[in-house]
Amino acid sequence: MADFERKYRTLFISDLHLGLGACQADLFLDFFKTVEADKIYLVGDIIDFWRIRRRPQWYQSHNDVIQKLLRRVRKGTEMIYVPGNHDEILRAYCKMEIGGIKLKRNDVHETADGRKILVIHGDEFDIVVKHARWLALLGDWAYNFALWANTHFNWVRRRAGLEYWSLSAYLKQRVKKAVNFIGEFENALITEAENREVDGVICGHIHQVAMKQIGDVLYLNTGDWVESCTAIGETMDGKFEIIRWVNGNAIIEPEDQKLIVDRPMNIEDAA
């Protein structure tokens, strides 16, 4: 594997949002060239059908992402697609195989060291998506507006010689309701993992990369490829890593650096 900088047993990717203008497809392609994995999980919102139905922004780089994923399958990589809410149209085809990619509503992955990890997009535990779809669509519009504003804001920063800074990510971290939502979302996933008697859960959906030991359950969120440009990798010995793609380089955060949190989470402290 001399062409690859890192070889993983399993790679977890979510929230590319192909079809959205803010999708960092070029950065994902640069990252994808540097990693290899025996198995790849696509943990939902890979294709943004919400955006495609309204005003698609589909570029050649988005085609290239699909082609590169399919090429890995042809070369023998096992690939499992767990659709999310933005690509929920594909949930009708779960338990089927398309182009060598297995579609599943969720899955239980066993690590090299024997741990069982629930793999799920996570929108099922987002009460807004589940019970108030119109509000979710409104929130999606507001998020896209923040990304649009972010693009223009960073154009000015680049002209001034300043580094990229994410306005939308800043707002999510500072707005108390957003912080509370993230904490409640994490707790809901932890409860689901406990109910299923698994050792951990890997999800996406909220675009907030994380690796936390919450009580007896390991919580991992893959982040996204709109703002954070992150993924989760399982090493050959069964340990997890957060992979951040920054300025053409992978910054690795190993599992032994994970945050340890007791249940219930103290949301006020998280803010």
C-alpha positions as CSV (number, residue, x, y, z in Angstrom):
1,M,0.0,0.0,0.0
2,A,2.9,2.3,-0.7
3,D,0.6,4.8,-2.5
4,F,-1.4,5.4,0.7
5,E,-0.2,7.3,3.8
6,R,-2.5,5.4,6.2
7,K,-4.2,2.0,6.0
8,Y,-7.3,1.4,8.1
9,R,-9.3,-1.7,8.9
10,T,-12.5,0.4,8.6
11,L,-13.2,4.0,7.6
12,F,-16.4,5.9,8.5
13,I,-17.5,8.9,6.4
14,S,-20.7,10.9,6.5
15,D,-22.3,14.1,5.5
16,L,-20.6,14.9,2.2
17,H,-23.8,16.5,0.9
18,L,-22.9,16.0,-2.8
19,G,-25.2,18.4,-4.7
20,L,-24.7,21.2,-2.2
21,G,-22.5,24.1,-3.3
22,A,-20.7,24.1,0.1
23,C,-19.7,20.5,-0.2
24,Q,-15.9,20.2,0.1
25,A,-15.7,17.5,-2.6
26,D,-12.2,18.6,-3.8
27,L,-10.8,18.4,-0.2
28,F,-12.5,15.0,0.2
29,L,-10.8,13.7,-3.0
30,D,-7.5,14.9,-1.7
31,F,-8.0,13.1,1.6
32,F,-9.3,10.0,0.0
33,K,-6.1,9.6,-2.1
34,T,-4.2,9.2,1.2
35,V,-6.2,6.5,2.9
36,E,-7.0,2.9,2.3
37,A,-9.4,0.7,4.2
38,D,-10.6,-2.9,4.1
39,K,-14.2,-1.7,4.8
40,I,-15.8,1.7,4.3
41,Y,-19.0,2.8,5.9
42,L,-20.9,5.7,4.3
43,V,-22.9,6.9,7.3
44,G,-25.6,9.0,5.6
45,D,-26.2,12.3,3.8
46,I,-23.6,11.4,1.1
47,I,-25.9,12.8,-1.6
48,D,-28.1,15.8,-0.7
49,F,-31.4,15.0,-2.4
50,W,-33.1,17.8,-0.5
51,R,-30.8,20.3,-2.3
52,I,-31.1,18.4,-5.6
53,R,-34.9,18.6,-5.6
54,R,-34.7,22.4,-5.1
55,R,-31.6,23.9,-6.7
56,P,-28.8,21.4,-7.3
57,Q,-25.2,22.5,-7.4
58,W,-23.5,19.5,-8.9
59,Y,-19.9,19.8,-10.1
60,Q,-17.5,17.5,-11.7
61,S,-15.8,17.0,-8.4
62,H,-19.1,15.5,-7.1
63,N,-19.1,13.0,-10.0
64,D,-15.4,12.2,-9.2
65,V,-16.3,11.4,-5.6
66,I,-18.9,8.8,-6.7
67,Q,-16.4,7.4,-9.2
68,K,-13.7,7.1,-6.6
69,L,-16.0,5.3,-4.2
70,L,-17.1,2.8,-6.8
71,R,-13.5,2.2,-7.9
72,R,-12.7,1.2,-4.3
73,V,-15.5,-1.3,-4.4
74,R,-14.3,-2.7,-7.7
75,K,-10.8,-3.1,-6.2
76,G,-12.3,-5.2,-3.3
77,T,-13.2,-2.8,-0.6
78,E,-16.3,-3.7,1.3
79,M,-18.7,-0.7,1.3
80,I,-21.8,-0.3,3.4
81,Y,-24.1,2.7,2.9
82,V,-26.4,3.7,5.8
83,P,-28.6,6.4,4.3
84,G,-29.4,9.6,6.3
85,N,-32.3,12.0,6.1
86,H,-30.9,14.0,3.1
87,D,-30.6,10.7,1.1
88,E,-33.5,9.0,2.8
89,I,-34.9,8.1,-0.7
90,L,-32.3,5.3,-0.6
91,R,-33.8,3.8,2.5
92,A,-36.4,2.1,0.2
93,Y,-33.5,0.0,-1.1
94,C,-32.0,-1.1,2.2
95,K,-31.1,-4.8,2.3
96,M,-30.2,-4.5,-1.4
97,E,-26.8,-4.1,-3.1
98,I,-26.3,-1.4,-5.8
99,G,-23.0,-1.3,-7.7
100,G,-21.4,-3.6,-5.1
101,I,-22.4,-1.2,-2.3
102,K,-24.6,-2.8,0.5
103,L,-27.4,-0.5,1.7
104,K,-28.5,-1.0,5.3
105,R,-30.8,1.0,7.6
106,N,-28.1,0.6,10.3
107,D,-25.5,-2.0,11.2
108,V,-23.5,-3.4,14.0
109,H,-19.8,-3.4,13.3
110,E,-17.4,-5.6,15.2
111,T,-13.9,-4.1,15.8
112,A,-10.7,-6.0,15.7
113,D,-10.6,-6.1,19.5
114,G,-14.1,-7.5,19.7
115,R,-16.2,-4.5,20.5
116,K,-19.6,-4.1,19.0
117,I,-20.4,-0.7,17.5
118,L,-23.8,0.5,16.3
119,V,-23.5,2.4,13.0
120,I,-26.4,4.7,12.3
121,H,-26.9,8.1,10.7
122,G,-28.7,9.5,13.8
123,D,-31.6,11.6,12.3
124,E,-34.0,9.1,13.9
125,F,-33.1,10.6,17.3
126,D,-33.5,14.2,16.1
127,I,-36.9,15.2,17.3
128,V,-37.1,18.1,14.8
129,V,-36.5,15.8,11.8
130,K,-38.8,13.1,13.2
131,H,-41.8,15.1,14.2
132,A,-41.5,18.5,12.5
133,R,-40.1,18.1,9.0
134,W,-41.2,21.6,7.9
135,L,-39.0,23.0,10.8
136,A,-36.1,20.8,9.7
137,L,-36.4,22.2,6.2
138,L,-36.5,25.7,7.6
139,G,-33.4,24.9,9.6
140,D,-31.7,23.5,6.5
141,W,-32.4,26.7,4.7
142,A,-31.0,28.8,7.5
143,Y,-27.9,26.5,7.6
144,N,-27.4,26.9,3.9
145,F,-27.7,30.7,4.3
146,A,-25.1,30.6,7.0
147,L,-22.8,28.7,4.7
148,W,-23.4,31.2,1.9
149,A,-22.6,34.1,4.2
150,N,-19.6,32.1,5.4
151,T,-18.2,31.9,1.8
152,H,-18.4,35.6,1.3
153,F,-17.0,36.4,4.8
154,N,-14.0,34.1,4.2
155,W,-13.4,35.7,0.7
156,V,-12.9,39.0,2.6
157,R,-10.6,37.2,5.1
158,R,-8.5,35.7,2.4
159,R,-8.1,39.1,0.8
160,A,-6.9,40.3,4.2
161,G,-4.4,37.4,4.5
162,L,-6.4,35.7,7.2
163,E,-7.1,32.0,7.7
164,Y,-10.4,30.3,7.0
165,W,-12.9,30.7,9.9
166,S,-16.3,29.0,10.0
167,L,-19.1,31.3,11.0
168,S,-21.7,28.5,11.1
169,A,-19.6,26.3,13.3
170,Y,-19.0,29.2,15.6
171,L,-22.7,29.9,15.9
172,K,-23.4,26.2,16.7
173,Q,-20.8,26.2,19.5
174,R,-22.0,29.5,21.0
175,V,-25.8,29.4,20.8
176,K,-27.0,27.7,23.9
177,K,-30.0,26.0,22.3
178,A,-27.6,24.4,19.7
179,V,-25.3,23.2,22.5
180,N,-28.3,21.7,24.4
181,F,-29.5,20.0,21.2
182,I,-26.1,18.4,20.6
183,G,-26.1,17.1,24.2
184,E,-29.6,15.7,24.0
185,F,-28.8,14.1,20.6
186,E,-25.7,12.4,22.1
187,N,-27.6,11.1,25.1
188,A,-30.3,9.7,22.8
189,L,-27.7,7.8,20.8
190,I,-26.1,6.6,24.0
191,T,-29.4,5.3,25.3
192,E,-30.0,3.5,22.0
193,A,-26.6,1.8,22.2
194,E,-27.3,0.7,25.8
195,N,-30.7,-0.7,24.8
196,R,-29.0,-2.7,22.0
197,E,-26.3,-3.8,24.4
198,V,-23.4,-2.7,22.2
199,D,-20.1,-1.1,23.3
200,G,-20.4,2.1,21.2
201,V,-22.1,4.1,18.5
202,I,-20.9,5.8,15.4
203,C,-23.2,8.4,13.8
204,G,-23.2,11.6,11.7
205,H,-26.1,14.0,11.1
206,I,-25.2,17.0,13.4
207,H,-21.9,17.9,11.6
208,Q,-20.1,17.8,15.0
209,V,-17.1,15.5,15.1
210,A,-16.6,13.8,18.5
211,M,-15.1,10.9,20.3
212,K,-16.3,10.5,23.9
213,Q,-16.6,7.8,26.5
214,I,-20.0,8.6,28.0
215,G,-20.6,6.2,30.8
216,D,-20.0,2.7,29.5
217,V,-20.6,3.6,25.8
218,L,-18.1,5.0,23.3
219,Y,-19.8,7.8,21.3
220,L,-18.2,8.7,17.9
221,N,-19.5,11.2,15.4
222,T,-17.9,11.4,12.0
223,G,-18.4,15.1,11.5
224,D,-18.9,16.2,7.9
225,W,-17.3,17.4,4.6
226,V,-19.1,20.7,4.5
227,E,-17.2,22.5,7.3
228,S,-15.0,20.3,9.5
229,C,-13.6,17.8,6.8
230,T,-13.4,14.9,9.2
231,A,-13.7,11.1,9.3
232,I,-13.3,8.2,11.8
233,G,-10.8,5.4,11.2
234,E,-10.5,2.1,12.9
235,T,-6.9,0.9,13.1
236,M,-5.8,-2.7,12.5
237,D,-5.8,-3.3,16.2
238,G,-9.3,-2.1,16.7
239,K,-8.7,1.4,18.0
240,F,-10.5,4.5,16.7
241,E,-9.0,7.7,15.4
242,I,-10.6,11.1,14.4
243,I,-9.0,12.2,11.1
244,R,-9.1,15.9,10.4
245,W,-8.1,17.1,6.9
246,V,-6.4,20.4,7.4
247,N,-4.4,22.3,4.7
248,G,-3.7,19.1,2.8
249,N,-2.6,17.1,5.9
250,A,-4.3,14.6,8.1
251,I,-4.3,15.5,11.8
252,I,-4.9,12.4,13.9
253,E,-6.6,12.2,17.3
254,P,-6.3,8.7,18.7
255,E,-8.8,7.0,21.0
256,D,-6.6,7.3,24.0
257,Q,-7.2,11.1,23.8
258,K,-11.0,10.7,23.9
259,L,-13.1,12.9,26.2
260,I,-14.5,11.0,29.2
261,V,-17.9,12.1,30.3
262,D,-20.2,10.7,33.0
263,R,-23.9,10.3,32.3
264,P,-26.0,12.4,32.4
265,M,-24.0,15.1,30.6
266,N,-23.8,18.5,32.2
267,I,-25.0,20.6,29.3
268,E,-24.3,23.9,31.0
269,D,-20.6,22.9,31.4
270,A,-20.5,21.9,27.7
271,A,-21.6,25.4,26.7
